[in-house]
Amino acid sequence: MPPIYLDRDQHLALLLRELGKPLSPYRTTLIYGVRGAGKTALLTDVINQLNQQKDWIVVDLSTKTEMLNTLIDTLNLALGTPLNQTLTKGGISLPGLGVEIKGDQEEQMATQVRLTQALSKLKKRKRKLLLAIDEVAPTKEVVQLAALYQSMIRQGYPVAMVMTGLPNQVSELQNNAVLTFLLRSGRIELAPLNLLDVQNRYQTAFAKGERQLSTALAQRLAVLTKGYAYAFQLLGYLLWETGVEVLDDQVLDQVLPTYRYQLYRNAYTKIYQELSPIDRQFILAMAQVNADEVAIGQIRQALQKPSNYIANYRRRLIDDQVIRPTKYGYVTFTLPLFGDFIRENQALLDLM
């Protein structure tokens, strides 16, 4: 199937342009969005592009548990420094990074010296370092690494950082007492795709593959995705796999059950599990109305709660990209078929 690229080119161009600039807020970037919004794909594009540039060293810490040691070893390997280099305790003239490192005193000292030596060599060779973390969570190790990164910047080392995460995780990380510098970082919200762009991308991709897709059907596909990146890719893949050269409504209707099932299983179940109990009550009340747009008054009546209580959870769910406001006093689900998912699986969801 011809690749269908998401409307993220401007984000990629922005990051490639700004990451190496010392005074740019995007030198430190947080990419956030709901599961399936395309965060990992965007970060992967950034990593691949920078790996092709000789002046950049990229360290992907996404799946690593020993982040600091991985950073030092990867950096030394890229710089041609032996990993088993002996460190002397006396006569160290390199400045410390001023951040507590776990381990006993000797281990802390050795780790700090190794890191400082590697960073000094990086700077001397006029190369730059990107730290990349996908699906970040505010763990102790991430907090320590971010604090170290802040110290690296303060001491003039050529480093940059890109982290991706769910909106609530990114928010918690930014509000950590020792990481307030993240509040001034560049932020990229991966919101739903423009439906006209979705329509155009479908038509372009299927035309390249010598498949016929009418404008009317492309518009229906766009509406079915609601601009959700995972749905956009999934529906296009399922239609392509039918092998039909002239696509019509009948072919689409054949793949819709699979489309629903994979959305529910691969994305929505996890999204629902991560909601708080009150968030779940809110979206259940919203789903039971069974309308494209739901009045906040109807939700308030169903939950029997005051306006300020409802407003608080409304804002939380908007921030988490589960719902979005439409006209005044109304909201809708951001994700396609999410209301159907809640209604059809309520008995199972109650057990989660």
C-alpha positions in Angstrom: 0.0 0.0 0.0 1.4 3.5 -0.8 2.3 5.3 2.4 -0.3 7.8 3.7 1.6 10.5 5.5 0.0 12.4 8.3 -0.3 16.2 8.4 2.7 16.5 10.7 5.3 17.9 8.2 5.2 21.3 9.8 6.0 19.9 13.2 8.9 17.9 11.9 10.3 20.9 10.0 9.9 23.1 13.1 11.8 20.6 15.3 14.6 20.1 12.8 15.0 23.8 12.5 14.9 24.7 16.2 16.4 21.9 18.2 20.0 23.1 17.5 19.3 26.7 18.5 20.5 27.5 22.1 17.8 30.1 22.7 14.8 28.4 21.1 12.1 27.1 23.4 11.9 24.0 21.1 15.4 23.0 22.1 13.4 21.2 24.8 10.2 19.9 23.3 7.2 18.1 24.8 4.9 16.3 22.3 1.6 15.2 23.7 -1.7 13.7 22.6 -4.1 10.9 23.1 -3.0 7.3 22.4 -2.8 6.8 18.6 -2.3 10.5 17.9 1.0 9.9 16.1 3.5 10.9 18.9 5.8 8.0 18.3 5.7 8.4 14.6 6.7 12.1 14.8 9.5 11.3 17.3 10.8 8.5 15.0 10.9 10.9 12.1 12.9 13.4 14.2 15.4 10.6 15.2 15.8 9.3 11.7 16.4 12.8 10.3 19.0 13.7 12.9 20.7 10.4 12.6 21.5 11.3 9.0 23.3 14.5 10.1 26.9 14.1 11.1 26.9 16.8 13.8 24.1 15.1 15.8 24.3 12.2 18.2 20.8 10.8 19.1 20.3 8.7 22.2 16.9 7.1 22.4 16.1 6.3 26.0 12.5 5.3 25.4 12.7 1.6 26.5 15.7 1.9 28.9 15.6 1.4 32.6 19.2 2.6 33.3 18.8 5.8 31.4 21.9 7.6 32.7 24.3 4.7 32.1 22.7 4.1 28.7 23.3 7.8 27.9 26.9 7.7 28.9 27.7 4.5 27.1 25.9 5.5 23.9 27.6 8.9 23.9 31.0 7.4 24.5 30.5 4.8 21.8 29.5 7.5 19.3 32.5 9.6 20.3 35.0 6.7 20.0 35.7 6.6 23.8 36.4 3.1 25.3 33.6 2.1 27.6 36.0 0.6 30.1 38.1 3.7 30.4 39.7 4.0 33.9 38.7 7.1 35.9 41.0 8.6 38.5 39.5 10.0 41.6 42.2 12.6 42.1 43.0 15.7 40.1 39.6 16.0 38.4 39.3 19.5 36.9 36.0 19.0 35.1 33.1 20.8 36.8 30.4 18.6 38.3 26.8 18.8 37.1 25.5 19.5 40.5 22.7 16.9 40.5 22.5 14.0 42.9 23.2 10.6 41.2 22.0 7.4 42.8 24.5 4.9 44.1 27.3 5.0 46.8 29.7 7.9 46.9 32.3 6.3 44.7 29.7 5.2 42.1 28.2 8.7 42.1 31.6 10.3 41.5 32.6 7.9 38.7 29.2 8.3 36.9 29.4 12.1 37.1 33.0 12.2 35.8 32.2 9.9 33.0 29.2 12.0 31.9 31.1 15.3 32.2 34.0 14.0 30.2 31.8 12.7 27.5 29.9 16.1 27.3 33.1 18.0 27.2 34.4 15.9 24.3 31.0 16.4 22.6 31.3 20.2 22.9 35.0 20.2 21.8 34.1 18.3 18.6 31.3 20.7 17.9 28.7 18.0 17.9 25.2 18.1 19.4 23.3 15.6 21.5 19.5 14.8 21.3 17.9 12.9 24.2 14.7 11.2 23.0 12.1 9.6 25.3 8.8 8.2 24.0 5.7 7.8 26.2 7.4 9.5 29.1 6.1 9.1 32.7 7.1 11.1 35.8 9.2 8.4 37.3 12.2 9.1 39.6 14.7 8.2 36.9 13.0 10.5 34.3 12.9 13.3 36.8 16.6 12.8 37.6 17.6 12.7 33.9 15.5 15.9 33.2 17.2 17.6 36.1 20.6 16.6 34.8 19.6 17.8 31.3 18.7 21.2 32.8 22.2 21.4 34.4 23.8 20.4 31.1 22.1 23.4 29.4 23.1 25.7 32.2 26.7 24.8 31.7 26.6 25.4 28.0 26.7 21.9 26.7 25.1 21.4 23.2 22.2 19.2 24.2 18.5 19.1 23.3 15.6 16.9 24.4 12.3 15.7 22.9 9.8 13.8 25.0 6.4 12.4 24.1 3.6 11.5 26.4 -0.1 11.5 27.3 -1.4 14.9 28.2 -1.8 14.0 31.9 1.7 12.5 32.2 3.3 15.5 30.5 1.3 17.9 32.8 2.5 16.0 35.9 6.1 16.1 34.7 5.9 19.8 34.0 4.5 20.6 37.4 7.2 18.7 39.3 8.8 21.0 41.8 12.4 20.5 40.4 11.4 20.6 36.7 9.7 24.0 36.4 11.9 24.8 33.4 9.7 22.4 31.4 6.9 25.0 31.7 9.0 27.2 29.4 9.7 24.4 26.9 8.2 24.1 23.4 5.0 22.1 23.3 3.4 20.4 20.4 -0.1 19.1 20.8 -1.1 16.5 18.3 -4.7 17.4 17.8 -7.1 15.7 15.4 -6.2 16.0 11.7 -8.0 18.4 9.4 -10.8 16.4 7.7 -10.2 18.0 4.3 -6.6 16.9 4.5 -7.6 13.4 5.5 -9.9 13.2 2.5 -7.1 14.5 0.2 -4.5 12.1 1.6 -6.8 9.1 1.1 -7.6 10.1 -2.5 -3.9 10.8 -3.3 -2.7 7.5 -1.8 -5.3 5.3 -3.4 -4.8 7.0 -6.8 -1.0 6.2 -6.6 -2.0 2.6 -6.0 -4.2 2.6 -9.0 -7.4 2.2 -6.9 -10.5 4.2 -7.6 -11.9 6.2 -4.7 -14.7 8.8 -5.3 -14.7 12.1 -3.6 -18.0 11.2 -1.9 -16.5 8.0 -0.4 -13.3 9.8 0.6 -15.4 12.3 2.5 -17.3 9.5 4.3 -13.9 8.0 5.2 -12.7 11.3 6.7 -15.9 11.6 8.8 -15.5 8.1 10.0 -12.0 8.8 11.3 -12.8 12.2 12.9 -9.2 13.1 12.2 -7.9 10.5 14.7 -4.5 9.5 13.4 -4.7 5.8 14.3 -8.2 5.5 12.8 -6.9 7.3 9.6 -4.1 4.7 9.1 -6.3 1.7 10.2 -9.2 2.4 7.9 -7.0 3.1 4.9 -5.1 -0.2 5.5 -8.3 -2.3 5.9 -9.7 -0.9 2.6 -6.5 -1.5 0.8 -6.3 -5.1 2.0 -9.7 -5.9 0.4 -7.9 -5.9 -3.0 -10.9 -4.2 -4.6 -9.8 -1.8 -7.4 -13.0 0.3 -7.4 -14.0 1.1 -3.9 -17.6 1.9 -3.0 -19.9 2.1 0.0 -20.5 -1.6 0.0 -16.8 -2.4 0.3 -16.5 0.1 3.1 -19.5 -1.4 5.0 -17.7 -4.8 4.8 -14.6 -3.5 6.7 -16.4 -1.4 9.2 -16.9 -4.3 11.8 -13.2 -5.0 11.7 -12.5 -1.2 11.9 -14.7 -1.0 15.0 -13.2 -4.0 16.7 -9.6 -2.9 16.2 -10.3 0.6 17.4 -11.9 -0.8 20.5 -9.3 -3.4 21.2 -6.1 -1.6 20.2 -6.8 1.9 21.5 -10.1 2.6 23.3 -9.9 -0.1 26.0 -6.5 1.3 27.2 -7.7 4.9 26.9 -10.8 4.0 29.1 -8.7 2.1 31.7 -6.5 5.2 32.2 -9.5 7.5 33.0 -10.4 8.2 36.6 -13.7 6.8 38.0 -15.4 10.2 37.8 -14.1 10.7 34.2 -15.7 7.4 33.4 -19.0 8.4 34.9 -18.9 11.6 32.8 -18.3 9.9 29.5 -20.9 7.2 30.3 -23.5 9.9 31.0 -22.4 11.5 27.7 -22.6 8.3 25.7 -26.0 7.4 27.0 -27.5 10.5 25.4 -26.5 8.9 22.1 -26.1 12.1 20.1 -23.3 13.8 18.2 -23.4 16.8 20.5 -24.4 16.5 24.1 -25.5 19.4 26.3 -23.5 19.9 29.5 -26.9 20.3 31.3 -27.8 16.7 30.3 -24.6 15.4 31.8 -25.1 17.5 35.0 -28.6 16.1 35.4 -27.5 12.5 34.9 -24.7 12.8 37.5 -26.7 15.0 39.9 -23.7 17.3 40.5 -23.3 21.1 40.6 -22.0 23.1 37.6 -18.5 23.7 39.0 -18.0 20.0 39.6 -19.0 19.2 36.1 -16.9 22.0 34.7 -13.8 20.6 36.4 -14.1 17.1 34.8 -15.2 18.6 31.5 -11.9 20.5 31.4 -9.9 17.4 32.4 -11.4 15.3 29.5 -10.8 18.2 27.0 -7.2 18.4 28.1 -6.9 14.6 27.7 -8.3 14.9 24.2 -11.2 12.5 24.9 -13.9 15.2 24.3 -14.0 18.6 22.7 -16.4 21.5 23.0 -18.6 22.3 20.0 -21.2 25.1 20.3 -21.7 26.9 23.6 -22.7 24.4 26.3 -22.2 21.3 24.2 -19.4 18.7 23.9 -18.7 15.8 21.6 -16.3 12.8 21.6 -13.0 13.6 20.0 -12.5 9.9 19.0 -14.6 8.2 16.3 -17.1 5.7 17.5 -16.1 6.2 21.1 -19.7 6.7 22.2 -20.6 3.4 20.5 -17.6 1.7 22.3 -18.9 2.9 25.7 -22.6 1.9 25.0 -21.8 -1.5 23.4 -19.3 -2.6 26.1 -20.7 -1.1 29.3 -21.0 -4.4 31.0 -17.4 -5.3 30.3 -16.1 -1.9 31.1 -17.7 -2.0 34.5 -15.4 -4.9 35.3 -12.2 -3.1 34.4 
